[in-house]
Amino acid sequence: DSLFQPGVRIIFCSGLSFAVQGVVDNVIGSVKKEMRLFRQLVGEDHDTDELLRAARARARVRVVVKRPARAGFAGAAEPAYSISSPNTRYDVYLTGAAAI
């Protein structure tokens, strides 16, 4: 049973690239001033796809990605399912035997 195998079962990613046209930049109240400054200092996130691929390769059961409700998916692949609230969405990518 995969439940008792060693290793990481679930990976939770929060704060992946939120640079979505019309969501962050045009809704100033949705991003705290400190986070806007941080984004200006470090620049845009260009490795979201690579990070999601690495997480999916490592997790045995699933990867959960927290995103703004109106943002696009974190990677090129669509999640197996999403759990949404008014401002936040959790995209769930199944891995390993769970993906079958």
CYANA upper distance limits for C-alpha pairs under 8 A (distance plus 0.5 A):
  1 ASP  CA      5 GLN  CA      7.65
  2 SER  CA     60 ARG  CA      8.48
  3 LEU  CA      9 ARG  CA      8.43
  7 GLY  CA     59 ALA  CA      8.29
  7 GLY  CA     60 ARG  CA      7.84
  8 VAL  CA     58 ARG  CA      7.38
  8 VAL  CA     59 ALA  CA      5.81
  8 VAL  CA     60 ARG  CA      6.65
  9 ARG  CA     59 ALA  CA      5.67
  9 ARG  CA     60 ARG  CA      5.15
  9 ARG  CA     61 VAL  CA      5.60
  9 ARG  CA     62 ARG  CA      7.30
 10 ILE  CA     59 ALA  CA      5.94
 10 ILE  CA     60 ARG  CA      7.29
 10 ILE  CA     61 VAL  CA      6.34
 10 ILE  CA     62 ARG  CA      5.58
 10 ILE  CA     63 VAL  CA      6.15
 10 ILE  CA     64 VAL  CA      8.02
 11 ILE  CA     55 ALA  CA      7.14
 11 ILE  CA     59 ALA  CA      6.55
 11 ILE  CA     62 ARG  CA      7.20
 11 ILE  CA     63 VAL  CA      5.28
 11 ILE  CA     64 VAL  CA      6.76
 12 PHE  CA     63 VAL  CA      6.38
 12 PHE  CA     64 VAL  CA      5.27
 12 PHE  CA     65 VAL  CA      6.46
 12 PHE  CA     66 LYS  CA      8.19
 13 CYS  CA     63 VAL  CA      8.00
 13 CYS  CA     64 VAL  CA      6.65
 13 CYS  CA     65 VAL  CA      5.24
 13 CYS  CA     66 LYS  CA      6.68
 14 SER  CA     65 VAL  CA      6.52
 14 SER  CA     66 LYS  CA      5.42
 14 SER  CA     67 ARG  CA      7.70
 15 GLY  CA     66 LYS  CA      7.41
 15 GLY  CA     67 ARG  CA      7.70
 16 LEU  CA     45 ASP  CA      8.11
 16 LEU  CA     48 THR  CA      6.94
 16 LEU  CA     65 VAL  CA      8.28
 16 LEU  CA     66 LYS  CA      8.20
 16 LEU  CA     67 ARG  CA      7.81
 16 LEU  CA     74 ALA  CA      7.62
 17 SER  CA     44 GLU  CA      7.82
 17 SER  CA     45 ASP  CA      5.84
 17 SER  CA     46 HIS  CA      8.41
 17 SER  CA     48 THR  CA      7.02
 17 SER  CA     74 ALA  CA      7.88
 18 PHE  CA     24 VAL  CA      7.40
 18 PHE  CA     67 ARG  CA      7.73
 18 PHE  CA     68 PRO  CA      7.70
 18 PHE  CA     71 ALA  CA      7.51
 19 ALA  CA     23 VAL  CA      8.32
 19 ALA  CA     24 VAL  CA      6.89
 19 ALA  CA     25 ASP  CA      8.12
 19 ALA  CA     44 GLU  CA      7.71
 19 ALA  CA     45 ASP  CA      8.41
 20 VAL  CA     24 VAL  CA      6.64
 20 VAL  CA     25 ASP  CA      8.16
 20 VAL  CA     71 ALA  CA      6.43
 20 VAL  CA     72 GLY  CA      7.67
 21 GLN  CA     25 ASP  CA      7.22
 21 GLN  CA     26 ASN  CA      8.29
 22 GLY  CA     26 ASN  CA      5.71
 22 GLY  CA     27 VAL  CA      7.83
 23 VAL  CA     27 VAL  CA      6.47
 23 VAL  CA     70 ARG  CA      7.27
 23 VAL  CA     71 ALA  CA      7.40
 24 VAL  CA     28 ILE  CA      7.24
 24 VAL  CA     30 SER  CA      7.08
 24 VAL  CA     31 VAL  CA      7.27
 27 VAL  CA     31 VAL  CA      8.21
 28 ILE  CA     32 LYS  CA      8.42
 31 VAL  CA     35 MET  CA      6.90
 31 VAL  CA     36 ARG  CA      7.10
 32 LYS  CA     36 ARG  CA      6.98
 33 LYS  CA     37 LEU  CA      6.80
 34 GLU  CA     38 PHE  CA      6.62
 35 MET  CA     39 ARG  CA      6.58
 36 ARG  CA     40 GLN  CA      6.83
 37 LEU  CA     41 LEU  CA      6.80
 38 PHE  CA     42 VAL  CA      6.73
 39 ARG  CA     43 GLY  CA      5.83
 39 ARG  CA     44 GLU  CA      7.19
 40 GLN  CA     44 GLU  CA      8.49
 47 ASP  CA     51 LEU  CA      6.65
 48 THR  CA     52 LEU  CA      6.62
 48 THR  CA     74 ALA  CA      6.88
 48 THR  CA     75 GLY  CA      7.08
 49 ASP  CA     53 ARG  CA      6.64
 49 ASP  CA     74 ALA  CA      7.26
 49 ASP  CA     75 GLY  CA      5.21
 49 ASP  CA     76 ALA  CA      7.34
 50 GLU  CA     54 ALA  CA      6.69
 51 LEU  CA     55 ALA  CA      6.66
 52 LEU  CA     56 ARG  CA      6.58
 52 LEU  CA     74 ALA  CA      7.84
 52 LEU  CA     75 GLY  CA      6.94
 53 ARG  CA     57 ALA  CA      6.64
 54 ALA  CA     58 ARG  CA      6.79
 55 ALA  CA     59 ALA  CA      6.54
 55 ALA  CA     63 VAL  CA      7.17
 56 ARG  CA     60 ARG  CA      8.46
 56 ARG  CA     62 ARG  CA      7.63
 56 ARG  CA     63 VAL  CA      6.62
 56 ARG  CA     93 TYR  CA      7.98
 56 ARG  CA     94 LEU  CA      8.39
 56 ARG  CA     95 THR  CA      6.67
 57 ALA  CA     95 THR  CA      8.13
 59 ALA  CA     63 VAL  CA      7.05
 59 ALA  CA     95 THR  CA      7.22
 59 ALA  CA     96 GLY  CA      8.48
 60 ARG  CA     95 THR  CA      6.44
 60 ARG  CA     96 GLY  CA      6.09
 60 ARG  CA     97 ALA  CA      8.40
 61 VAL  CA     94 LEU  CA      6.50
 61 VAL  CA     95 THR  CA      5.58
 61 VAL  CA     96 GLY  CA      6.56
 61 VAL  CA     97 ALA  CA      7.74
 61 VAL  CA     98 ALA  CA      6.25
 61 VAL  CA     99 ALA  CA      8.46
 62 ARG  CA     92 VAL  CA      7.18
 62 ARG  CA     93 TYR  CA      5.99
 62 ARG  CA     94 LEU  CA      4.81
 62 ARG  CA     95 THR  CA      5.65
 62 ARG  CA     98 ALA  CA      7.98
 63 VAL  CA     92 VAL  CA      6.33
 63 VAL  CA     93 TYR  CA      5.60
 63 VAL  CA     94 LEU  CA      6.98
 63 VAL  CA     95 THR  CA      7.97
 64 VAL  CA     90 TYR  CA      6.77
 64 VAL  CA     91 ASP  CA      6.11
 64 VAL  CA     92 VAL  CA      5.08
 64 VAL  CA     93 TYR  CA      6.83
 65 VAL  CA     74 ALA  CA      7.99
 65 VAL  CA     90 TYR  CA      6.00
 65 VAL  CA     91 ASP  CA      5.61
 65 VAL  CA     92 VAL  CA      7.02
 66 LYS  CA     88 THR  CA      7.52
 66 LYS  CA     89 ARG  CA      6.42
 66 LYS  CA     90 TYR  CA      5.11
 66 LYS  CA     91 ASP  CA      7.02
 67 ARG  CA     71 ALA  CA      6.96
 67 ARG  CA     73 PHE  CA      8.44
 67 ARG  CA     74 ALA  CA      8.36
 67 ARG  CA     88 THR  CA      6.35
 67 ARG  CA     89 ARG  CA      5.74
 67 ARG  CA     90 TYR  CA      6.72
 67 ARG  CA     91 ASP  CA      8.00
 68 PRO  CA     87 ASN  CA      6.42
 68 PRO  CA     88 THR  CA      5.08
 68 PRO  CA     89 ARG  CA      6.33
 69 ALA  CA     84 SER  CA      7.16
 69 ALA  CA     85 SER  CA      7.52
 69 ALA  CA     86 PRO  CA      7.09
 69 ALA  CA     87 ASN  CA      5.46
 69 ALA  CA     88 THR  CA      4.82
 69 ALA  CA     89 ARG  CA      5.22
 70 ARG  CA     87 ASN  CA      8.28
 73 PHE  CA     77 ALA  CA      8.19
 73 PHE  CA     78 GLU  CA      7.07
 73 PHE  CA     79 PRO  CA      8.19
 73 PHE  CA     91 ASP  CA      8.13
 78 GLU  CA     93 TYR  CA      8.36
 79 PRO  CA     91 ASP  CA      6.19
 79 PRO  CA     92 VAL  CA      5.87
 79 PRO  CA     93 TYR  CA      5.23
 79 PRO  CA     94 LEU  CA      8.11
 80 ALA  CA     91 ASP  CA      8.19
 80 ALA  CA     92 VAL  CA      6.36
 80 ALA  CA     93 TYR  CA      5.87
 80 ALA  CA     94 LEU  CA      6.82
 81 TYR  CA     91 ASP  CA      6.68
 81 TYR  CA     92 VAL  CA      6.00
 81 TYR  CA     93 TYR  CA      7.82
 82 SER  CA     89 ARG  CA      7.10
 82 SER  CA     90 TYR  CA      5.94
 82 SER  CA     91 ASP  CA      4.90
 82 SER  CA     92 VAL  CA      6.33
 83 ILE  CA     89 ARG  CA      6.17
 83 ILE  CA     90 TYR  CA      5.57
 83 ILE  CA     91 ASP  CA      7.09
 84 SER  CA     88 THR  CA      6.52
 84 SER  CA     89 ARG  CA      4.78
 84 SER  CA     90 TYR  CA      6.80
 85 SER  CA     89 ARG  CA      6.63
 94 LEU  CA     98 ALA  CA      6.15
 94 LEU  CA     99 ALA  CA      5.24
 95 THR  CA     99 ALA  CA      5.41
 96 GLY  CA    100 ILE  CA      7.94
